[in-house]
Amino acid sequence: MGRGGDLKAVAESTSASALDPERDTFPKLVRDNARRRPDKVAIREKDFGIWQTYTWSRYFEQARLIALGLASLGFARGDRVAIVGDNRPQLYWAVMAAQALGGVPVPIYQDSIEREMEYIIEHSEARFAVVEDQEQVDKLLGVRARCRGLQHVIYDDARGMRSYSEPGLLSLVELSELGKKFEVSHPAHFDAELARGGADDIAIICYTSGTTGAPKGAMLSHRNLITTARNAAHFEGLGEDEEVLSYLPMAWVGDHVFSYAQAIVTGFTINCPESAATVLADLKEIAPTYFFGPPRIWESILTAVMVRIEDAAPPKRALVHFFLRLAQEIERRRLGRQAVALWQRLLYPLGNLLVYGPLKDNLGFSHVRRAYTAGEAIGPEIFLFFRGLGINVKQLYGMTEASVFVTIQRDGDVRLDTVGTPIPGVEIRISDAGEVLFRSPGVFQGYAKNPEATRQTLDGGWIHSGDAGFLDHDGHLVIIDRAKDVSRLADGTMFAPKFIENKLKFSPYVREAVCIGQARPCVTAFINIDLAAVGSWAERRNIAYTSYGDLAQKPDVYELIRGEVERVNASLAEDEALRGAQVKRFLILHKELDPDDEEITRTRKVRRGYIAQKYATLIDALYSGQDRVQVEAKVTYEDGRTGTMRADVVIRDVGTPAPVPR
């Protein structure tokens, strides 16, 4: 297969639509798990430093009591319930409880500000909310004053809640007690509602990140999620002995699939960390066998590793860097189907003894059998770094609207520049315009209350992904960038901003990057430094600073980042198609890009259109030859208040190496 417009890859389907009526919804599957493996651990949660365990029988019983409690409050089939908080067993149980009654859970990002929560509560018409703690209660009580449809707010963690007496507010413990009382007078209610549920009922509404506008509520059925989760598990050989760390936002479809759908379908164990601050420590304790991380997570882990390496004594630092370069070069050659030199093969076991093995063990990756990255493109250097350590990191391609899975890289057939081949039941074709289209059993039911957006995305069962790509000769899917983002410089050079940004973010000192260049004479970049990494670098050099903004504008920091940009330019000079897209000028932003300021989404995807408008003055300065510019920007605090930040931002030129002769 080549790049033509009629390319197609079809994977063998495994009776996609055939579901046992006794096991065709997630509550029915949990009931089945409780019967077949009652004492097997379903969920662990670290609380006050101790791992608490919950079996499948307890999972089902706790969810059943929550469901009965909701029923006692008038929860009816079709009702929506907002789920807000960190990964907690009680919130996963609440998801199942709502589904058991024919309701629809609507998870919301826990760091959302009130305005964002209000939009989703109002749009989904949620009457109920189950939340983690006082922080979320406070936000929802504020929202409820404007969203009259929200009647009941139920919380798990009672700390700080003693003086709250608002109507419709109660704890999960109180709700479960109401459920027990309700069951006495309605003994058959739960079983009857459970039996009424079917495969084509809406199982969840996942709101998209909203990179180009208001979030859209993607409706996924039980059939969508169960069939796709099973097909992917079969494709990858997942079993009930897997251990998974459930640390990603419950509002993100990836967590719902890995920590809920696949866990229930296969019966494996999920582990909820104590808090966001303890994820890396908890990861080491759990040592998962199955791990998923979007690129930003792999970037964060890499940054933490590189900071520790730079803090080491010079001889140790030199040794580690040598073996890391060796591992990446070996892996690059393997993925490129090239021969590995004998001396490299002989040195690798020594590197594994001295560097790779201890590092994997320290990170918690010593037992990983398969790990994935998806959500957006990962930088090739980051991918090579982890695979070079011997971690089986693979790329998958998916979307909320596909119940996540479209393609996965097979073991033994991992390639640096592809996202793998279709999983069973998925068909892919490339439009004449180069857009990736696909259809599968996981294709969503549409966007809630948005038929126009549904028509634009879903066409005769085929999803318009919005991604530009092609299928190679072996049927592997190659994603170039978001179709709308791939463009040309003024001289006709191809400009793929995400590709360049990923190269920049391989640096431990760069947390985020935004490249500009469409119809412009050259490429320029906004840089967000990584405060922890650059802060550590500055401290080793006795450079004093007071804040992110202060550190970002230090001359020494600009020289540090200029070196990182020049490294990227040297890499681009080796690429025939992109050597003309080297970064000519850059600036370090005075503030971190923030979801609260609508500059990036909750999943850290850049909202390019908004940034272009908000920072138009900075963009003009990059292209007008100025060496500094005054900027004023609005910032939003967690409670919804706004303020203004003013700064004097420096702009620097960057050297661009000549093309490498071939």
VENTA-V165324 format. One record per residue. SS is DSSP state (alpha for helix, beta for strand, coil for the rest). PHI is phi in whole degrees, 0 to 359 (999 if undefined). NEAR is the number of other C-alpha atoms within 8 Angstrom. Layout:
BEGIN
ss->SS phi->PHI near->NEAR
ss->SS phi->PHI near->NEAR
END
This chain:
BEGIN
ss->coil phi->999 near->9
ss->coil phi->239 near->8
ss->coil phi->261 near->8
ss->coil phi->297 near->8
ss->coil phi->279 near->10
ss->coil phi->251 near->8
ss->coil phi->292 near->12
ss->beta phi->208 near->9
ss->beta phi->231 near->10
ss->beta phi->239 near->9
ss->coil phi->256 near->10
ss->coil phi->298 near->6
ss->coil phi->274 near->8
ss->coil phi->249 near->7
ss->coil phi->40 near->5
ss->coil phi->308 near->8
ss->coil phi->263 near->7
ss->coil phi->277 near->5
ss->coil phi->238 near->8
ss->coil phi->296 near->6
ss->alpha phi->302 near->7
ss->alpha phi->276 near->5
ss->alpha phi->217 near->10
ss->coil phi->256 near->14
ss->coil phi->225 near->12
ss->alpha phi->294 near->13
ss->alpha phi->301 near->12
ss->alpha phi->293 near->11
ss->alpha phi->293 near->12
ss->alpha phi->295 near->12
ss->alpha phi->302 near->10
ss->alpha phi->295 near->9
ss->alpha phi->298 near->13
ss->alpha phi->296 near->14
ss->alpha phi->278 near->8
ss->alpha phi->276 near->6
ss->coil phi->223 near->9
ss->coil phi->300 near->11
ss->coil phi->260 near->8
ss->coil phi->283 near->7
ss->beta phi->290 near->10
ss->beta phi->263 near->13
ss->beta phi->219 near->13
ss->beta phi->243 near->14
ss->beta phi->220 near->13
ss->beta phi->271 near->12
ss->beta phi->226 near->8
ss->coil phi->54 near->5
ss->coil phi->82 near->6
ss->beta phi->238 near->6
ss->beta phi->281 near->8
ss->beta phi->264 near->8
ss->beta phi->244 near->9
ss->beta phi->227 near->10
ss->beta phi->279 near->12
ss->alpha phi->296 near->15
ss->alpha phi->293 near->13
ss->alpha phi->286 near->10
ss->alpha phi->308 near->14
ss->alpha phi->294 near->13
ss->alpha phi->293 near->8
ss->alpha phi->296 near->9
ss->alpha phi->295 near->12
ss->alpha phi->297 near->10
ss->alpha phi->293 near->13
ss->alpha phi->297 near->15
ss->alpha phi->299 near->15
ss->alpha phi->295 near->16
ss->alpha phi->295 near->15
ss->alpha phi->298 near->11
ss->alpha phi->300 near->12
ss->alpha phi->295 near->10
ss->coil phi->269 near->6
ss->coil phi->97 near->6
ss->coil phi->298 near->10
ss->coil phi->238 near->9
ss->coil phi->305 near->7
ss->coil phi->94 near->7
ss->coil phi->295 near->11
ss->beta phi->258 near->13
ss->beta phi->231 near->14
ss->beta phi->285 near->14
ss->beta phi->240 near->14
ss->beta phi->223 near->16
ss->coil phi->154 near->14
ss->coil phi->290 near->10
ss->coil phi->294 near->13
ss->coil phi->223 near->10
ss->alpha phi->308 near->10
ss->alpha phi->299 near->7
ss->alpha phi->285 near->14
ss->alpha phi->295 near->10
ss->alpha phi->296 near->13
ss->alpha phi->295 near->13
ss->alpha phi->300 near->10
ss->alpha phi->295 near->11
ss->alpha phi->300 near->13
ss->alpha phi->297 near->13
ss->alpha phi->295 near->13
ss->alpha phi->297 near->13
ss->coil phi->267 near->15
ss->coil phi->83 near->15
ss->coil phi->269 near->15
ss->beta phi->232 near->14
ss->beta phi->288 near->14
ss->beta phi->231 near->15
ss->beta phi->290 near->12
ss->beta phi->234 near->14
ss->coil phi->302 near->12
ss->coil phi->291 near->9
ss->coil phi->264 near->4
ss->coil phi->296 near->11
ss->coil phi->276 near->11
ss->alpha phi->304 near->12
ss->alpha phi->299 near->9
ss->alpha phi->291 near->8
ss->alpha phi->298 near->12
ss->alpha phi->301 near->11
ss->alpha phi->300 near->8
ss->alpha phi->289 near->10
ss->alpha phi->300 near->12
ss->alpha phi->290 near->10
ss->alpha phi->293 near->6
ss->alpha phi->277 near->10
ss->coil phi->60 near->9
ss->coil phi->289 near->14
ss->coil phi->266 near->11
ss->beta phi->233 near->12
ss->beta phi->219 near->13
ss->beta phi->243 near->14
ss->beta phi->231 near->15
ss->coil phi->280 near->13
ss->coil phi->206 near->12
ss->alpha phi->300 near->12
ss->alpha phi->304 near->6
ss->alpha phi->288 near->12
ss->alpha phi->300 near->11
ss->alpha phi->301 near->8
ss->alpha phi->295 near->10
ss->alpha phi->287 near->11
ss->alpha phi->294 near->8
ss->alpha phi->293 near->9
ss->alpha phi->295 near->12
ss->alpha phi->298 near->11
ss->coil phi->296 near->7
ss->coil phi->251 near->7
ss->coil phi->248 near->10
ss->coil phi->294 near->7
ss->coil phi->287 near->9
ss->coil phi->281 near->13
ss->coil phi->258 near->9
ss->beta phi->230 near->11
ss->beta phi->239 near->14
ss->beta phi->245 near->13
ss->beta phi->240 near->15
ss->coil phi->266 near->12
ss->coil phi->275 near->8
ss->coil phi->274 near->10
ss->coil phi->299 near->7
ss->coil phi->83 near->6
ss->coil phi->259 near->7
ss->coil phi->300 near->6
ss->coil phi->270 near->5
ss->coil phi->279 near->5
ss->coil phi->223 near->5
ss->coil phi->295 near->5
ss->coil phi->297 near->5
ss->coil phi->81 near->7
ss->beta phi->254 near->10
ss->beta phi->206 near->10
ss->beta phi->272 near->11
ss->alpha phi->295 near->10
ss->alpha phi->298 near->7
ss->alpha phi->296 near->8
ss->alpha phi->297 near->14
ss->alpha phi->296 near->12
ss->alpha phi->295 near->10
ss->alpha phi->298 near->11
ss->alpha phi->296 near->16
ss->alpha phi->297 near->11
ss->alpha phi->292 near->8
ss->alpha phi->297 near->13
ss->alpha phi->294 near->11
ss->alpha phi->300 near->7
ss->alpha phi->267 near->6
ss->coil phi->226 near->7
ss->coil phi->296 near->8
ss->coil phi->258 near->7
ss->alpha phi->299 near->9
ss->alpha phi->298 near->12
ss->alpha phi->298 near->7
ss->alpha phi->293 near->8
ss->alpha phi->292 near->11
ss->alpha phi->299 near->12
ss->alpha phi->292 near->7
ss->alpha phi->289 near->7
ss->coil phi->292 near->11
ss->coil phi->220 near->10
ss->coil phi->301 near->11
ss->coil phi->266 near->7
ss->coil phi->292 near->9
ss->beta phi->290 near->10
ss->beta phi->270 near->12
ss->beta phi->197 near->10
ss->beta phi->244 near->14
ss->beta phi->256 near->14
ss->beta phi->277 near->12
ss->coil phi->291 near->9
ss->coil phi->288 near->10
ss->coil phi->75 near->9
ss->coil phi->291 near->10
ss->coil phi->242 near->6
ss->coil phi->169 near->5
ss->coil phi->294 near->5
ss->coil phi->301 near->8
ss->coil phi->248 near->11
ss->beta phi->270 near->11
ss->beta phi->280 near->15
ss->beta phi->266 near->14
ss->beta phi->243 near->18
ss->beta phi->271 near->14
ss->alpha phi->301 near->15
ss->alpha phi->297 near->14
ss->alpha phi->308 near->13
ss->alpha phi->284 near->13
ss->alpha phi->294 near->14
ss->alpha phi->297 near->12
ss->alpha phi->292 near->12
ss->alpha phi->299 near->12
ss->alpha phi->293 near->11
ss->alpha phi->300 near->12
ss->alpha phi->291 near->11
ss->alpha phi->296 near->12
ss->alpha phi->293 near->8
ss->alpha phi->301 near->8
ss->alpha phi->258 near->7
ss->coil phi->71 near->6
ss->coil phi->286 near->8
ss->coil phi->227 near->9
ss->coil phi->285 near->8
ss->coil phi->270 near->6
ss->coil phi->290 near->11
ss->beta phi->240 near->13
ss->beta phi->234 near->13
ss->beta phi->268 near->12
ss->beta phi->261 near->11
ss->coil phi->234 near->11
ss->coil phi->278 near->8
ss->coil phi->304 near->10
ss->coil phi->297 near->14
ss->coil phi->284 near->13
ss->coil phi->272 near->12
ss->alpha phi->300 near->11
ss->alpha phi->299 near->9
ss->alpha phi->296 near->14
ss->alpha phi->298 near->11
ss->alpha phi->286 near->13
ss->alpha phi->284 near->9
ss->alpha phi->267 near->11
ss->alpha phi->240 near->10
ss->alpha phi->298 near->13
ss->alpha phi->291 near->15
ss->alpha phi->299 near->12
ss->alpha phi->288 near->12
ss->alpha phi->296 near->10
ss->alpha phi->262 near->11
ss->coil phi->86 near->11
ss->coil phi->279 near->14
ss->beta phi->259 near->14
ss->beta phi->252 near->13
ss->beta phi->230 near->13
ss->beta phi->264 near->14
ss->coil phi->292 near->15
ss->coil phi->294 near->12
ss->coil phi->197 near->7
ss->alpha phi->298 near->7
ss->alpha phi->286 near->5
ss->alpha phi->254 near->9
ss->alpha phi->303 near->11
ss->alpha phi->294 near->9
ss->alpha phi->292 near->7
ss->alpha phi->291 near->10
ss->alpha phi->300 near->13
ss->alpha phi->295 near->12
ss->alpha phi->291 near->7
ss->alpha phi->283 near->10
ss->coil phi->48 near->12
ss->coil phi->297 near->14
ss->coil phi->264 near->12
ss->beta phi->219 near->11
ss->beta phi->224 near->11
ss->beta phi->236 near->7
ss->coil phi->213 near->11
ss->coil phi->295 near->11
ss->alpha phi->309 near->13
ss->alpha phi->297 near->8
ss->alpha phi->288 near->8
ss->alpha phi->298 near->10
ss->alpha phi->297 near->12
ss->alpha phi->294 near->8
ss->alpha phi->295 near->8
ss->alpha phi->299 near->10
ss->alpha phi->300 near->12
ss->alpha phi->299 near->10
ss->alpha phi->295 near->8
ss->alpha phi->293 near->9
ss->alpha phi->297 near->12
ss->alpha phi->294 near->8
ss->alpha phi->296 near->9
ss->alpha phi->294 near->7
ss->coil phi->278 near->6
ss->coil phi->284 near->8
ss->coil phi->296 near->6
ss->alpha phi->308 near->6
ss->alpha phi->298 near->6
ss->alpha phi->294 near->8
ss->alpha phi->298 near->11
ss->alpha phi->296 near->8
ss->alpha phi->297 near->8
ss->alpha phi->297 near->10
ss->alpha phi->298 near->8
ss->alpha phi->299 near->8
ss->alpha phi->288 near->11
ss->alpha phi->293 near->11
ss->alpha phi->297 near->8
ss->alpha phi->299 near->10
ss->alpha phi->298 near->12
ss->alpha phi->292 near->12
ss->alpha phi->292 near->8
ss->alpha phi->298 near->11
ss->alpha phi->293 near->11
ss->alpha phi->300 near->10
ss->alpha phi->291 near->11
ss->alpha phi->297 near->10
ss->alpha phi->293 near->10
ss->coil phi->271 near->8
ss->coil phi->57 near->6
ss->coil phi->249 near->7
ss->coil phi->289 near->6
ss->coil phi->261 near->9
ss->coil phi->299 near->6
ss->alpha phi->301 near->6
ss->alpha phi->296 near->6
ss->alpha phi->290 near->10
ss->alpha phi->296 near->9
ss->alpha phi->287 near->8
ss->alpha phi->281 near->8
ss->alpha phi->302 near->11
ss->alpha phi->301 near->8
ss->alpha phi->295 near->8
ss->alpha phi->298 near->10
ss->alpha phi->295 near->11
ss->alpha phi->291 near->9
ss->alpha phi->270 near->8
ss->alpha phi->234 near->10
ss->alpha phi->296 near->11
ss->alpha phi->299 near->11
ss->alpha phi->301 near->10
ss->alpha phi->292 near->8
ss->alpha phi->300 near->12
ss->alpha phi->296 near->10
ss->alpha phi->293 near->8
ss->alpha phi->278 near->10
ss->coil phi->93 near->14
ss->coil phi->256 near->13
ss->coil phi->290 near->9
ss->coil phi->253 near->8
ss->coil phi->294 near->13
ss->coil phi->265 near->8
ss->beta phi->209 near->11
ss->beta phi->224 near->13
ss->beta phi->231 near->12
ss->beta phi->225 near->13
ss->coil phi->192 near->13
ss->coil phi->105 near->9
ss->coil phi->197 near->6
ss->coil phi->295 near->10
ss->coil phi->260 near->10
ss->coil phi->297 near->12
ss->alpha phi->300 near->10
ss->alpha phi->294 near->8
ss->alpha phi->293 near->12
ss->alpha phi->300 near->11
ss->alpha phi->295 near->11
ss->alpha phi->302 near->11
ss->alpha phi->286 near->10
ss->alpha phi->294 near->12
ss->alpha phi->297 near->12
ss->coil phi->285 near->12
ss->coil phi->97 near->7
ss->coil phi->270 near->13
ss->coil phi->281 near->9
ss->beta phi->279 near->11
ss->beta phi->227 near->12
ss->beta phi->267 near->12
ss->beta phi->233 near->14
ss->beta phi->239 near->13
ss->beta phi->197 near->12
ss->beta phi->213 near->11
ss->alpha phi->306 near->11
ss->alpha phi->290 near->11
ss->alpha phi->250 near->12
ss->coil phi->58 near->16
ss->beta phi->82 near->13
ss->beta phi->281 near->14
ss->beta phi->239 near->14
ss->beta phi->228 near->13
ss->beta phi->217 near->14
ss->coil phi->285 near->13
ss->coil phi->285 near->10
ss->coil phi->302 near->5
ss->coil phi->83 near->4
ss->coil phi->224 near->6
ss->coil phi->272 near->11
ss->coil phi->230 near->10
ss->coil phi->291 near->9
ss->coil phi->252 near->6
ss->coil phi->233 near->11
ss->coil phi->246 near->15
ss->coil phi->96 near->16
ss->beta phi->245 near->12
ss->beta phi->297 near->14
ss->coil phi->283 near->13
ss->coil phi->307 near->11
ss->coil phi->91 near->14
ss->coil phi->258 near->14
ss->beta phi->242 near->12
ss->beta phi->233 near->13
ss->beta phi->217 near->12
ss->beta phi->248 near->17
ss->coil phi->288 near->10
ss->coil phi->300 near->8
ss->coil phi->274 near->6
ss->coil phi->89 near->10
ss->beta phi->274 near->14
ss->beta phi->280 near->15
ss->beta phi->242 near->12
ss->beta phi->208 near->13
ss->beta phi->219 near->12
ss->coil phi->191 near->10
ss->coil phi->297 near->12
ss->coil phi->272 near->16
ss->coil phi->298 near->13
ss->coil phi->295 near->12
ss->coil phi->271 near->8
ss->beta phi->127 near->11
ss->beta phi->269 near->12
ss->coil phi->301 near->11
ss->coil phi->57 near->4
ss->coil phi->215 near->9
ss->alpha phi->296 near->9
ss->alpha phi->294 near->6
ss->alpha phi->295 near->8
ss->alpha phi->297 near->10
ss->alpha phi->297 near->8
ss->alpha phi->289 near->8
ss->alpha phi->265 near->9
ss->beta phi->250 near->11
ss->beta phi->231 near->9
ss->coil phi->61 near->4
ss->coil phi->89 near->7
ss->beta phi->264 near->9
ss->beta phi->269 near->12
ss->beta phi->274 near->12
ss->beta phi->287 near->10
ss->beta phi->82 near->9
ss->beta phi->258 near->12
ss->beta phi->270 near->13
ss->beta phi->190 near->13
ss->beta phi->204 near->12
ss->beta phi->259 near->15
ss->coil phi->277 near->11
ss->coil phi->295 near->7
ss->coil phi->258 near->6
ss->coil phi->82 near->9
ss->coil phi->279 near->11
ss->beta phi->273 near->13
ss->beta phi->246 near->12
ss->beta phi->260 near->10
ss->beta phi->274 near->10
ss->beta phi->179 near->14
ss->beta phi->299 near->9
ss->coil phi->305 near->9
ss->coil phi->287 near->7
ss->coil phi->266 near->8
ss->coil phi->286 near->13
ss->beta phi->211 near->10
ss->beta phi->229 near->12
ss->coil phi->287 near->16
ss->coil phi->299 near->10
ss->coil phi->270 near->6
ss->coil phi->95 near->6
ss->coil phi->296 near->11
ss->beta phi->295 near->11
ss->beta phi->235 near->12
ss->coil phi->243 near->11
ss->alpha phi->301 near->12
ss->alpha phi->295 near->9
ss->alpha phi->300 near->11
ss->alpha phi->290 near->10
ss->alpha phi->299 near->12
ss->alpha phi->296 near->12
ss->alpha phi->295 near->12
ss->alpha phi->296 near->12
ss->alpha phi->283 near->14
ss->coil phi->296 near->11
ss->coil phi->295 near->9
ss->coil phi->295 near->14
ss->coil phi->270 near->12
ss->beta phi->249 near->14
ss->beta phi->273 near->10
ss->beta phi->214 near->11
ss->beta phi->216 near->12
ss->beta phi->229 near->11
ss->beta phi->261 near->12
ss->beta phi->239 near->9
ss->coil phi->179 near->12
ss->coil phi->303 near->9
ss->coil phi->61 near->8
ss->coil phi->258 near->8
ss->coil phi->287 near->8
ss->coil phi->201 near->11
ss->beta phi->265 near->14
ss->beta phi->233 near->12
ss->beta phi->213 near->12
ss->beta phi->266 near->11
ss->beta phi->238 near->13
ss->beta phi->256 near->13
ss->beta phi->284 near->11
ss->coil phi->274 near->12
ss->alpha phi->299 near->8
ss->alpha phi->294 near->6
ss->alpha phi->291 near->12
ss->alpha phi->289 near->11
ss->alpha phi->299 near->10
ss->alpha phi->296 near->9
ss->alpha phi->300 near->9
ss->alpha phi->293 near->10
ss->alpha phi->295 near->9
ss->alpha phi->294 near->7
ss->coil phi->252 near->6
ss->coil phi->57 near->6
ss->coil phi->265 near->7
ss->coil phi->277 near->6
ss->coil phi->207 near->6
ss->coil phi->248 near->6
ss->coil phi->200 near->6
ss->alpha phi->303 near->9
ss->alpha phi->300 near->9
ss->alpha phi->292 near->9
ss->alpha phi->297 near->11
ss->alpha phi->299 near->12
ss->coil phi->259 near->12
ss->coil phi->292 near->8
ss->alpha phi->304 near->6
ss->alpha phi->296 near->6
ss->alpha phi->291 near->11
ss->alpha phi->298 near->12
ss->alpha phi->293 near->8
ss->alpha phi->300 near->8
ss->alpha phi->288 near->10
ss->alpha phi->299 near->10
ss->alpha phi->298 near->8
ss->alpha phi->290 near->10
ss->alpha phi->292 near->11
ss->alpha phi->296 near->11
ss->alpha phi->300 near->8
ss->alpha phi->296 near->12
ss->alpha phi->299 near->14
ss->alpha phi->296 near->10
ss->alpha phi->292 near->8
ss->alpha phi->294 near->11
ss->coil phi->297 near->15
ss->coil phi->274 near->9
ss->coil phi->259 near->8
ss->coil phi->301 near->6
ss->coil phi->281 near->7
ss->coil phi->243 near->12
ss->alpha phi->296 near->12
ss->alpha phi->278 near->7
ss->alpha phi->253 near->12
ss->coil phi->292 near->13
ss->beta phi->282 near->13
ss->beta phi->266 near->11
ss->beta phi->219 near->12
ss->beta phi->210 near->14
ss->beta phi->220 near->11
ss->beta phi->259 near->14
ss->coil phi->299 near->11
ss->coil phi->284 near->10
ss->coil phi->216 near->7
ss->coil phi->283 near->6
ss->coil phi->298 near->9
ss->coil phi->225 near->8
ss->alpha phi->300 near->10
ss->alpha phi->296 near->11
ss->alpha phi->265 near->10
ss->coil phi->66 near->9
ss->coil phi->277 near->13
ss->beta phi->226 near->14
ss->coil phi->276 near->13
ss->coil phi->295 near->9
ss->coil phi->262 near->7
ss->coil phi->64 near->8
ss->coil phi->269 near->9
ss->beta phi->289 near->9
ss->coil phi->266 near->12
ss->alpha phi->299 near->9
ss->alpha phi->298 near->7
ss->alpha phi->293 near->9
ss->alpha phi->297 near->10
ss->alpha phi->300 near->9
ss->alpha phi->284 near->7
ss->alpha phi->295 near->7
ss->coil phi->248 near->8
ss->alpha phi->302 near->9
ss->alpha phi->298 near->7
ss->alpha phi->293 near->9
ss->alpha phi->297 near->10
ss->alpha phi->300 near->8
ss->alpha phi->294 near->12
ss->alpha phi->299 near->12
ss->alpha phi->259 near->7
ss->coil phi->254 near->6
ss->coil phi->86 near->6
ss->coil phi->292 near->9
ss->coil phi->253 near->8
ss->beta phi->196 near->9
ss->beta phi->208 near->11
ss->beta phi->277 near->8
ss->beta phi->226 near->10
ss->beta phi->228 near->8
ss->beta phi->222 near->8
ss->beta phi->277 near->9
ss->beta phi->238 near->10
ss->beta phi->244 near->10
ss->coil phi->269 near->9
ss->coil phi->299 near->7
ss->coil phi->275 near->6
ss->coil phi->96 near->9
ss->coil phi->293 near->7
ss->beta phi->238 near->8
ss->beta phi->215 near->8
ss->beta phi->236 near->8
ss->beta phi->244 near->8
ss->beta phi->243 near->8
ss->beta phi->204 near->8
ss->beta phi->253 near->8
ss->beta phi->262 near->13
ss->beta phi->272 near->10
ss->beta phi->239 near->13
ss->beta phi->233 near->10
ss->beta phi->275 near->7
ss->coil phi->229 near->11
ss->coil phi->288 near->7
ss->coil phi->238 near->10
ss->coil phi->294 near->7
ss->coil phi->291 near->5
ss->coil phi->305 near->7
ss->coil phi->283 near->6
ss->coil phi->298 near->3
ss->coil phi->247 near->2
END
